């Protein structure tokens, strides 16, 4: 892969500094941080928030968006939907500032070493992924995008997705102004995933921090993340990295790349493969090991998106697509018994009530 | 699947054909008496095939008696363990069954102050008391070593006459025998002086962590307290040192010369050979007082009397060294892993819990070296000397015509041996023939047949009705028996190709099974096989370099097999109940030492 050229609106993931993190948006900043920490993350670059700002300015879009936003009858779903479409049309139809567009094209061609590398184009809003404003999934991600023209289009689409109806109503309900949100966009090498999913470094049901819970399915991870399908579920003990539970389900469909058509397709999983685990035990442990390392380096429980990259050799094929702080349990205090007897009193207690050791 | 609510009664289990008369092999108080049927059937008994996996000869019952009696005395009379007295025991069809004796609920509270004072004193003074234990046990071993049996002379020595001793040689013979038994009795008293308390402190640490972290694997807890420099591993470490020295001195090829004696002679001939022989001799005392069994059987083979065993292991190590393999235990790795695990769990605790964790960990680490090390000093070293002395005595009576084989004395109970000695001395004094040579050969032949018949039948895992819930701390601590394991024994597994036991040492491997019922067959093991056996002994460690995993019928997390497997990084599943009867040599197995599952693949 060629080096992404230094540019005003572009930040290469592998050369980002902490000072770039705000301009990259939450998602890209976290990817850059992981790369810096030595985690296997598909490389790419961020289109900085300044590019989004430039687009609004140069197309004289800001005031028109402002007017439309003010006119929305919040709570009226039809109106929200209609104005949302109008704003997005405005953003999409305006020509991208030439300086921005040229830099995106150069950066893409650099990582693609040509014009046919499939990439993911991901929204990376500045307010997104904050523990207190769970914007997760409010903005769009486009997978399996190929070619510089399409990349440029999808970057715009990501900017526009800041104004999808879901985001508008979410921001309104949480009292967030639309101008507060800045939009970075990540362009990242697409992973051809044999399997993918999510790993949480605690048990989302109980808050138990000695567990790493992994959801996994064949193919790309989006159907797992969005809850479209029931994934295999693995529970791993965090310290010893031992698999405590495996729940393998029938997986009748998988999301895979259709390279020729430059898109992803839902494919029927052949009968012989449906009941097989989507991850081998060794892969489960490899995913857990990385999730555990991420929790340690980030300093709090993490919610990690991962994939098994078909193009990398076994043993180093787990790649991380995203890691963000777990928000639910991290803020709760887990109830535990408070008084502990130690020394001989403890021994006495154990002798009187060895039932606690029942396996 | 039918659910049985009880195990068979000992009164309903028939002796195997040819062993109908087995009860006369053991003392009356160790068998289920007919007139106590109602009382005996009201108790739950589980088979201790962890320590006594095969039927044992009448004399060998002494180890059952002394060991289990001495276990009891510390609970019942020394430390007043509040909820638990000792463990009652019986022999049935040659196997040993245990039944822990609970303290009546209304008496438990009353024992607490005494327990606190007595056990508390031991915990507070563990180091100095243990140093004293070490001295006592070494003195006891020296006393056992000093025992000397010899055949009766033609006349009493002249100086006994001139000095007016006024005693004959039979007096000394009887006294030495009685002293042997007393020293053995002392050995077992010492064995349990620290053991019950050690396990209790470990149980507290274990229970605390299970409360904090319901998912924590048992082996993670064990790893936090395990020692790195453990005396129990010294014998094997000595063999490794000798293997390396043989390679270094370039005398290794001489080890492949014929018998052990021939090989040692060939080494001595080599340049630098003497240096190796010196090291070999030095390692023997005390580290070759090490048995291939578990110390409870007179048939145990101790290295020091069977030099071909350690020599064979040394040759295996030499071969591995020459292939460039690493043979040392990864002690630095083990220590680092222990520290990592301890730290990571500690970090998951809140401040109060962490303080408790540190306290309990400290106590567990104080007591645990005893749990690991006593085994060398008692089962290996002390018992090795005792059995050697007893075999010497057996040979004297064999030479006096009492029995046909040198080791036949073990077909007599310890009380009968005393009778035979008196018979021998009596005839010597009277100037006539002893009766034994006309009594014992036929009797021993009959007993030999009974023993052979007993060995054809595997024991029931338990007898009578189990309690709804196992709460007895020693059942759980020492035998690893839980409500769940009893349930498994009763119901078996729905899927006959999957056996479940304790996840004793982590890792998953596949390989061919090698089912071994006796340490004598250890030589059959081929590299890469999975060892399936009723129970393993720590001294089997040298074969652990060859095998992929271990599966046992009996044993908990803290059984010797589990400790050694963790130490050697081998997957192990212990306490499956029936692996040796369900699995055949040559079958492909998958052993998952992390979940405790053994799958028969073909």
HADDOCK unambig.tbl for C-alpha pairs under 7 A between the chains (distance, minus, plus):
assign (segid A and resid 210 and name CA) (segid B and resid 213 and name CA) 6.85 0.50 0.50
assign (segid A and resid 237 and name CA) (segid B and resid 215 and name CA) 6.64 0.50 0.50
assign (segid A and resid 239 and name CA) (segid B and resid 341 and name CA) 6.44 0.50 0.50
assign (segid A and resid 239 and name CA) (segid B and resid 344 and name CA) 6.41 0.50 0.50
assign (segid A and resid 240 and name CA) (segid B and resid 220 and name CA) 6.91 0.50 0.50
assign (segid A and resid 242 and name CA) (segid B and resid 594 and name CA) 6.70 0.50 0.50
assign (segid A and resid 340 and name CA) (segid B and resid 356 and name CA) 6.17 0.50 0.50
assign (segid A and resid 342 and name CA) (segid B and resid 356 and name CA) 6.11 0.50 0.50
assign (segid A and resid 342 and name CA) (segid B and resid 359 and name CA) 6.16 0.50 0.50
assign (segid A and resid 342 and name CA) (segid B and resid 360 and name CA) 6.07 0.50 0.50
assign (segid A and resid 343 and name CA) (segid B and resid 359 and name CA) 6.90 0.50 0.50
assign (segid A and resid 343 and name CA) (segid B and resid 360 and name CA) 6.59 0.50 0.50
assign (segid A and resid 343 and name CA) (segid B and resid 363 and name CA) 6.93 0.50 0.50
assign (segid A and resid 344 and name CA) (segid B and resid 116 and name CA) 6.97 0.50 0.50
assign (segid A and resid 344 and name CA) (segid B and resid 120 and name CA) 6.04 0.50 0.50
assign (segid A and resid 346 and name CA) (segid B and resid 204 and name CA) 6.14 0.50 0.50
assign (segid A and resid 347 and name CA) (segid B and resid 200 and name CA) 6.03 0.50 0.50
assign (segid A and resid 347 and name CA) (segid B and resid 201 and name CA) 5.34 0.50 0.50
assign (segid A and resid 347 and name CA) (segid B and resid 204 and name CA) 5.25 0.50 0.50
assign (segid A and resid 350 and name CA) (segid B and resid 203 and name CA) 6.40 0.50 0.50
assign (segid A and resid 350 and name CA) (segid B and resid 204 and name CA) 4.83 0.50 0.50
assign (segid A and resid 350 and name CA) (segid B and resid 207 and name CA) 6.88 0.50 0.50
assign (segid A and resid 351 and name CA) (segid B and resid 200 and name CA) 6.73 0.50 0.50
assign (segid A and resid 351 and name CA) (segid B and resid 473 and name CA) 5.77 0.50 0.50
assign (segid A and resid 352 and name CA) (segid B and resid 83 and name CA) 6.13 0.50 0.50
assign (segid A and resid 354 and name CA) (segid B and resid 471 and name CA) 6.10 0.50 0.50
assign (segid A and resid 354 and name CA) (segid B and resid 473 and name CA) 5.66 0.50 0.50
assign (segid A and resid 355 and name CA) (segid B and resid 471 and name CA) 5.66 0.50 0.50
assign (segid A and resid 356 and name CA) (segid B and resid 207 and name CA) 5.69 0.50 0.50
assign (segid A and resid 356 and name CA) (segid B and resid 211 and name CA) 6.87 0.50 0.50
assign (segid A and resid 357 and name CA) (segid B and resid 207 and name CA) 5.05 0.50 0.50
assign (segid A and resid 357 and name CA) (segid B and resid 210 and name CA) 6.50 0.50 0.50
assign (segid A and resid 358 and name CA) (segid B and resid 482 and name CA) 6.66 0.50 0.50
